[in-house]
Amino acid sequence: MTDAELIVRIQQALGTDEVGANLIHVAQQAHDAELRTITLEADLEECHEFIENYSDVVDGDYGHPAPNRAMRLCTMIKETLYGPGA
């Protein structure tokens, strides 16, 4: 089934051309958002790989070791991609 045929069937099912066109528009926006999300996740994974090379600990309060900025960014990226505690 072509896109044009799908649009016609949706419009017929909904009873109006305007509603069918709006539905197609929303579906296209959802698809575009999904593609952007996939790209962003891949980009974040690449950033993580690069930044991880700079992860280290530094002297924190009272001389206790603390994560440096690169390590904190890596943690933030992992939690964004895989959830808390990842």
C-alpha positions, 0 to 999 in steps of 0.5 A: 500500500502506498502512502497516498492509498494509506492517507485516503483510507485514513481519511475515509475512516475518519470521515474528513480530509482535514482530520486524516491529514492532521493524523498523517502529520502527527504520525510523521512528526512522531516518526521524525522524533523517533529518528532524532532520538536514535541519533541522539542516543548514538551520539551520546554513546560516542561522547561517553566513549570519548569522555571516559578516557578523561575520567579520573578522581580528584581530591575532594572535600577533606582529602577524600577522592571525588569524581572529576568533571569527565567522570560525572559527565560519563555517569550522567550520560550512562544514567540518561541512556540506561537509567539510574544506577547504570 
